[in-house]
Amino acid sequence: MSKVQREETFYGSGKVYSRPYVKQGAGAFPVIDDPSAVTAAEVAALVEYLKATMVSDYQIGYLKNGFDVKIDTNTLSDHSDLGEMKIDVITEETGTCTFSLFNCSIDVIADQYPTAAYSKDPTSQIEVAEVGGLSNMDDTEHVIVFYHSDTQNGDTIAICVGKNMSGFENAWKQDAVTPFTCTFNMRPFTTDGRFYRLVHSPAGYDWSDTPVTPTVSSIAMKTQPTKTTYAINDELDVTGAVITATYSDSTTADVNVTTAMCSGFDSSTAGEKTVTVTYQSKTTTFTVTVSE
């Protein structure tokens, strides 16, 4: 992405999603072996995972004042007797991700905080959540997905894995949005220690998990009808006529032409006649001749 686009895209707004981190099996977090040479199969798996994640069941709220990711490094240095550097390597990395949510419900708060407990009475529909108590400690790690939509420059998605170990902060203020602040201790999601993943999609990319039915974008005559010459007052015969329909996903399909698809044929007078074929609101034409 260009610098201009980063300025346009990294707003402090967007939706936040959370789901339990699964390392293997169904719903497993998608692994990218080499982010400098990502494959089509890895991208397909990532897109499938994000589409399944960015749904209402996993949305935990909206961002307030953005999010902050910080990765600290510990280095090991060794010097010669003359003070010359011999070794300078990173030995450890630790990461945190801090963000504030608004418009989140108490079940979301309970799910994201490790010592919170939540339940709902099915009869009265009253919900109860309590925070605190080490006996309630939930060690579930979550995948956190931040989604910022930008119809002009493209969407940005930030992803990390971890647990909320920050303590509890939930401020209620008059005439103000009530935020719920989380700080996640990030954990590596790869064996070589990668913490944080950014995804950028082209403008207008469809992240919905609902399959999109392709629509017809154009049609063209593939095969002319067998009969092309008519006598006065003959009826239209489209036997053998075939059109090719091109769909929005660039696929094509051949469709037999029926008389119900045709308009403009008039055999009451002699001459060349243009017949219009309409299919899924798209049109094409063929010509026939009516003779005396």
N, C-alpha and C positions, 0 to 999 in steps of 0.2 A: 504493500500500500504506500502511496505517496504521503508526504508530510501533510499536505492539504487535506487528504482524506482522513488521516488519523485525527486531525483537529475536528473534522466534521462528525466523525463516528463515535469517538470516545466521550460521549456525554455521560452525565451521572444518572441517566434514566434507563429504564428498561425493566424487563420481567426477570424474576429469579425463580429457578426451579431446583428441586432437591430430590434425590432418590438414593436408596441404599447402594453403597458401593459393592459390586459383585465382581470378583476377580476372574472366575471361570464359570462356564455353563450358560444357561439361559439368562439373558439380560446382562451379560458380562461387559465391563467397560472396554471399549475398543482400543486395541494396542496398535501403535504405529512403530514399526521396527526402526526406521530411519527417517526422521522428520525432514531431512534435507533431500530425500528422494522418495516421497510418499507415492504409493501405488494407487491405481484406480480401484483395486479391491479394498484397500484400506480406507479410501475416501468413501466408498459405497457403504462400508460397515459403519463408519463414523456418522454419515448422514442418516442411516437407518436408526442408529442409537439416539441421535439428537431429536429426530422426528418423534420417536417414542417417548422421549423425555420431556419435550417442550409441549406438554398437554396440561389441561386443567387439573388433572389428578396430582400432578407433581409440582404445580406452581405454588410457591410459598409466599409470594407477595411481589411488591414492586420496590425497586431501588430508591432509596432516599440518600441524596448526596454521594452517589456513586459507590465504588468499592476500592479498597486499597490492598494490593498484593505486595508483600515484602519477603524477599529471600535473602537470608544472611549466609555468609560463607565464613568458614574457618580455614585458615591457610597454614601450611607448614613450610618454614623456611630454614635453610641450612647454609652456613657460610664457611668459607675456608679460613685458615688462620690469618690470612691477609684481609679478611673482611669481604671478599668477593662472594657474590651470590652463587651458590651451586644448585640449590633446589628451591623452588617456590611453587607449591601445588595446593590446590583446594582439597582439603581432607574431609570436609563435612559441609552440607547445606541444610538449613532449616527454613521453613517458610510459614508465613501466616497470611490469612486473608480476612480483612475486616470489612464489614458492610452493615448498613442499616436498612431494615425493611419497614415499609408501611403497608397498610391494608392487609395485614396478616391476622389470622384468627388464632384463638388460644390453642387449638390442636396443633397448628404449625409451630407455635412457640414451644410447646411441649416436645414436639418431635425433634426440634433442632437443638434443644438444650439437654445435656446428658443426664442431669439429675431431676428432670421434670417428669411428672406422670400425668396422664390425661385419660378421661373417660367421658362417655355420653350416655345419659339415661334415655333409652329408646322410647319410653312412654311420654315423658314430659319434654324430651328433646333438650334438656338442660345439660350443658357441658361444664366440666370441672377440670381445672389444671392446677397442680401444685408444684412448686419449685424447691429443691433442696433435699438433702438426705443422701448420703453416700450409698446407702443400700439400694437406691433407685438408679445407680449409675448404669447408663446405657452406653456400651462400647461400640455401637453401630457407627461405622464410617459412612459418610455421605458424599455423593458426587454433587457439586454445586455448579449450576450452569447459569451464567448471566447472559441475557439476550438483549441486544440493542438493535432495533430495527431502523434502517435508514433507506428509504425508497429511492433516494438519489444516488448515494455512494455505495450502497451495499450494506449488508448486516454484519455485525461483529458479535461473536460468541466467545466468552471466556469460560474456561472449565478448570476446576481444581477438585481435589479429593481430600477429605479430612474430617476432623471432629471439632465441634464447638466446645472449647475448653477455656473460655475467656472469663468466666463469671457471668452474672446475669445483670443486664441493664435494660430497663423498659420504662421510659419516661412518659408520664401522662401530663399533658399541658392543655390549658384552656385555649380554645380556638386555634389549635395547631394539630398538625398530623402527628400521631403517636408512633414513634419509631421503635423498633426492636433491634438492638445492636448485637451483632454476632462477630466473634473472632474465631476463625477456624485454624487449628494447627494443621497445616497441610502435610500430607504424606506423599511420598513418591508413588507414582502409578506405573513406573517402569523399573526394571532391574538396575538400570544405570542411573536412577535417581532423578528423573524428570518430574517436576512438580505441577507445571502450569501449561495449559494448552490454549492457544488462541485460534479461532476459526473465522475466516472472512468469506462471505459469499457474494456473488454478483448482485447488483440491484434487482429487486423483483423476484428473488429466489423464493420458491414455495417451500416453507418448512412445515406445512401442515402434514399430519400423519394420515389424512384421508386421501385414498387414491383418486387422482384426477382423471376423469374420463376424457380422452382426447376428442376434440371437436373437428369437424370438417373445415379445412381452410380454403380448399379449392377443388374443383372437379374439371375433368377434361374428357373429351371423347377418345376412347381407345379403339373401338370398332364401330364402323358405320352400320346402320341397319341394312339388312339384305335387300330390301325393296327401297329403291330410290326414285322410281318413276311411277306416277299415278295417272289414272284417268279422272275425268271430271266426276266429282261426288264420291270418289273412292274414300274408304276409311283408312286412317293411319295404321300402318303395320310396322312395329319397331322390333320385329324378330331379328336377333343377331346383334342388336345395338348394345354396346357395353361402355360404361364410363369408368375412369379411374379417379377415385377420391383420395386426396392427400389430406392427412390429419395434422393436427397441431403438434403432435410429437414426431412428425416427419415420416410416419408410416403411411403406407398406401393400401388400398383395397379396391378390387374390381367389383362393380355393381351392374347387374343387368338392368337395362332401361325398360320401364313399363309405360303404357300409354297414360297412366295417371300422373306420371312425372313430366309429361309433355304438354306444351301449350303453343299456340300460334299457327297450328296447321289449319289451312283452309283450302279445300279442293274444289270449291265452287267456281273458281276461275283458274284459267291456265297461267302458268308461269313458274318461276323459281320461288320456293317457299322456305322460309327460315323457321325451324322448329326449335323451341327453347326447352332444354331439359333442366329441371330444378331438383336438387337433392340436398337436403339439410340446409336449405336457404341459399345454396350456391348454385350458379347457373353455368351452362355451356350450351352450344348450339350445333345443329347439323342442318344441311339443306337437302331438299328433295325437289323434284320437278313434276308439275302437273301439266299434262298435255291435253289438247283438244281431242 
